[in-house]
């Protein structure tokens, strides 16, 4: 190696250490911690009268599957849609405060660190004003809907009504569709709402019956080394391997005690860390047989010492036994409790799915309501969800719904874990498909930065037989695993797509905490975050009723890895004395420490990929992170006992390492980014050019601009340290906070703007005019009324007649200005128009012309004599007659 190459290598290593050092501190530096959230409160935003004729379209509420479905016409007008959810949005300033607050909650040393809120406190500060909620409820009930729920948090309103009422209130019809052989109902077009409600209402959930799917493989796999025929359950989505027996050296099953031996949980059990005092919520949409779970726990003692059955919470009625979901929920409940045997496990379940009650009632997706009920009632310390939907198919309303919900959970201290899926990189294809055809995709229920996405690994025993005992013991707890087994990416695809879900979000930008070796500099949220075993050849034992008999079966997939990891987190909550909230910043912070010589919290995945037939995926190359298994699996004992390492380290280890490197080799290594705009204020939708200047060591790469924390358009490429983006995406009136993030390159560290650039956006109002009469005579009195929409417009209106100013300007009152005039004298078809002057929050605007027909004035008749004038004349005439007679000869 030449001296130059050696120097470059040293610089690269040094900058890597500095990168970890700086990014492990970035949250603390950039967090804007409020002195007190008491000053944050919802303001009344619905101040205009609701005009059902003045409407706006809510985009992102029509299911993309309809583009490839066969429309079979409208449903019966009396069809009842249950559990529709109106999604409400906080103001821009509330959202900025909430983002800052939830960031501060995970910033060690912050006054708000682990300061959790109740749902009521969340709603009081970050929800919608009570008066606005009442206004919206009144609108719904005025159209015949029944408002069935108003849950804590003030972000949603749950309501029900008929298809006819949906059409009347939201101007969209509910149609029958045939999609890939399945019958569905859905709204045929994007819904519309009165413009007066648009500042608060952002969308509608459950206008269709497309369901989130169980995230477990959906066909029965073959069993390596076994010719046994698996039992078949009535659940069409169940994956079974073989009855309980000694499988071959290449095919095993997992009991809870096996899992504990592999992932180093036993030292925690020995210290009575068993989930006591912690609550896990498992979300579902079916009933389960508690006898199945009792059998599972009775057989697996230890870790169970006594039967500890879950508490069933029917959030919105009894869903009944749904064959396509029962195995999923049984699996989730048995394994969440298996890892935290003394935790309280709550099964929150809601009706959802196909038509019921004589085919005249349809439920929305039960998972959406189960999730909403759990969060808004603050039911659990940890939430486990093993369902999903392709991010591209969800639409912006569903994605925002879950992101808002998971952010509320984070603010309340609840940790949310969601499975990444079982179709490898082809997350928009069913895992049972033989070939992927829908491109790259991920699970949209776990792509939110406020949830932890759990992928799947596969044990790589190879020819080494020492990882398992040669025979299963004849007595409980049936432990055959001897310790940790090396892992690769779970990929059993071939005739099916079974592999760990993972990839890049097409909706969410990169959170600042997602930093680790191997994390792509792509500017977007990457999933999964962690993984646990999910392969079928070493699958999870469950007990479930088959044909009336409680039977032992075996299953795999990320839907098994997820509740097991939720159980580990329940142990972490107990050990650390309280809730953990959004654990992602801590996970990635610990990974940075591990990369620099700290404890082995994770087992990084060294090889494998999640490519499946028809779709190339992502490969593990031994770095700390990869897009198939995230940070890898965990050593539960080390992770839990050293959970606070990231917060308590104060970067001493990193500073010590960096201090031994010559500073002359390190400079320059950091960067600074500043931004400017082409105009301090613009009108909504107007093109604006944003420019970023990045200082450093000849920085290259790209810059991501963000407005109010949301990525704008595409990334901008640096040239000469400057990157520019011209965008027309700023449409939210008021002050928009513009920031930028430099993604870094080989010689420069990433950096973010220290303070936001305030860009004021004027609303782009529209003007409509009306007249009291379409036809008048010249000089006749006429009233002209102008109505202005916008951000509470004030100011004045100048009316015009054939392009010339008509009388004096008229002040707006409540968005309306009226002029009564008799100065219209030009006969024929005259053109009336109006020009709005604009104000501090609204741009000026002009109306379209309105034709007024003016006819010639009628001749003015001679004025009639008044009665008293007639009397005077009569008296004068009489006097003249008398005088005439007097002087007559």
Steps between C-alpha positions, in 0.01 A plus 500: 500500500638840404533784749213681328278191515593450864412862578168464319424185697581674828289797402213271403515316834534827688207657323298188568566545871413867478184417308383273778606756761317789337189309403465346843473859622285638218169447677617688808630788292204535267216433743289805560364421843201714605531661842152372565238351273242683706531785253411266211126468453260455210342812357160525339553476126149441367372856493302512173146387441486159332390531137426155355543642151852630560706180513855374484624154405681281755777327310655166599169339604426278197653153513759453221377143443192649335715597203523130411157395625175441313233752603171315551289804580368671812417308815153504648441852630397359839827312554639607840870579530614454859805657665593759243770720651531870428869587528565842652823691475673734746604845388846542351626662819355220715666239280835678524468512879400133512797397284732694728341356813517135390861554395580649839335203670776281356787745556704401807553805720196684370248624761235311303697172482251217560237748613194313374155648444154363566261485203308791651815708531592411143162617375505816713827611345528337157142415406219693335301765689184369666286760319636385163424137588145600592466682168612191309275270701205727430580486130507121508176466696330754273561255215355210697819339627527362850817607676596183683817608675718791597818355640767679702766680303261716292637373168211284378122477492343155449163495326263271309243547228351374176646512152234758414614724785864462391403610151309801630761614751822415314390503133637152428312181424573164660531238225542125477834391352659175387875498573716195434201272549393671824179698550549839663318826561674837482448867430512550123658846519689718741261638766421869528426710807386857549795737464415644841611171660818448300738662747422225752379192308774323303338173393266209559603148599285189439306621197584159349528142624855422385669343801848504646642150470652263750878510459574132497565266206177385348566148376633183657875463435684175454682353797871435445587141587142405583235319298226578748181658378419816698162538662275748325327772698181673385705822480596539134794723592662257743848357450568163654798272496452179695356351818704512818793258471873481453572663163824462308822692560397746230146556620400589855227681684520766767349481844515810722793347689686444171448866411622603846817291463580635152440867579650507852182559700560244775726729713210747513255232610748400770486859629116495500480720191194335353268784393332546836312829517521558123213492250527382139212567261459260207277642225256280311160467334371158607416299807742235628462189714662568837525126550762491223712753687450321829630179341803682354589648839441177688735308270769769505587519869748663545507783402137485609451409864124542498241557231473873427223540244461818294226750572265533203394857424223521240551856389185526292292189537564129453680422172423126519741228389657608171680205342745713303622675816457256789836327459681833474354630824557169682865510390541864608341447841689181580842638406467850644417335831758226451793744518348714778312229694391726787395795286136594460410427138191678368342379178330806346270379225236664282255383234610556146482356156223356283135593481290390797142529626317385187764664282391850601779591740872515426773556757820683421836338567483386862873559546458875443249519784689264731810717460303820555327366811823372652692825456223742593419301813869461591455127554857374477872557544575306180281441193556200271351504150553220248292642216594715206418657168713610208608860555412600142148357530412677824480857374607807694199501734564149634873562531443824689235332715746238625788748530285735710385209714851362555627851581229538764602159638863619513398817685319282754806275540358199317738301278348375173650200318369393158601210275683588178329233287579165343536580129860616505566823313169454314280627782208572266469134399341223708757267652313206346563628145751309291639813331506864604341743255440825688854627546675601820278568798484499880236472771341842543385419854864483612660767280413781741808622690297460821470121468773238520492270199594136565646288220608138485825304528574136434723275709808389309582173675670354196655164581567597862278280715612649830240776490220252574477192715479185294161408650219700648476436874204292603397744770428870521628760423619318188811715459713376211687820406838527671569872443528768237488379138655711218238671284462601138218687326183292508436391143313180418363630171475283193155377423374772737638839612585415860771745612554790741318816399715810472589797285453873453195710580344686213322737739700579816830689508803381694473562877818656642556207737519240223880494485716187506759334283322380186197731527461643147541874450169498313308769689209262572386278785652152471352182650524268683664624818574164664428135424448169679482146368214447256600203286272202458759227541553612863146618553300606804290253697136595559200315639167549324171316465470288185174315442407544865834384641775725640793406279865594484597673176795700364519832322749759377521850358555851634160475666666257741816707542298811590306385810815323622693827475208679671551257790869594519402867515260425786800365692687822414215711635503305827879508538529872427211599724261656253381548146745544215293677231647507150804276542652564156737783606637275776537197271703691243697680771597167656600369159738794463652418839535133403680597177756682714582222741213504749283200592351260245139613524425369149589203283555675164399284206809399306355363177190423298244713317127550471480467121206291385396363160420798283655764728862573591524607861767600751809320624664471842874563473598486866451871574308605809185560294345361184164544326398136551548451876579849633739498795463120529374303797566584866676355799214562741708487817759752379244726328275524805768531768683765297197676357612832652853481362412734216358763733770467767812459285546875448715390206803442729610189312473677167681811620780285636531320168501822301750674727764243399475598135700789362271796448690589183359185341147579604456852364272584337250233597190687605264699282262789540193568293315827454192562287332791328195549280425707193218684679412561863132445427308333221147409408393141559608287205738764363840377386779571749871427473674376815879507511733318738866587551709222653847565635753222554763300314375562144163352588310300239185294515154637557282710728146425612281806560211465744195713573364464852700180533364337181732439205441727201498340155832328419851552637712774342851420374794707624719678247784711632353471849163641388172317446176656380145373484216676321170384641134595495414265784450765770124522529442536875423863575683673781859457615670190360824389666755400237797284599757301305707190563831433324542126454881500510762327283827314551683811622221695670265435785125546465358815652167672549404863517535635852193720473208494262438755227156657531317513169169681512236361268204713409176317441383509138140611545223474245220754444146434388249778435123507488236766427157568644346501151644384166319778308440863597409830339766765460544680833304239692639396840697172499681307779822320403643249750854361497596192705870433562646166613843478659665528840240713682525774235466866599565818301277638228337430165500741207212432264539577129255577221638419156853532640445838669481538877143507627453722804737467797661181638289297743643340814477125548304373800528129560633450151207684336471851352182651351452817295161657429520748211279683246793608286459237231367698202654335195234300319573157358704214648735652757783307668527513876813378679675533835860530613606399850775718649656219707623525857782374720392137456343499155619593155293731284262342253252585224166348424370383168272740316123488556260628233233748610230593247405872512190630316415862416334706772120563463376865428437697816127591527393856587470530870146496632371791709484429862168521683580825673608661173166396350321662795692825460423514128132430567485787751676735261260402224201553727632840603542599139145394420365707792701798389377458147133502607553800725628715226273374230247766362 
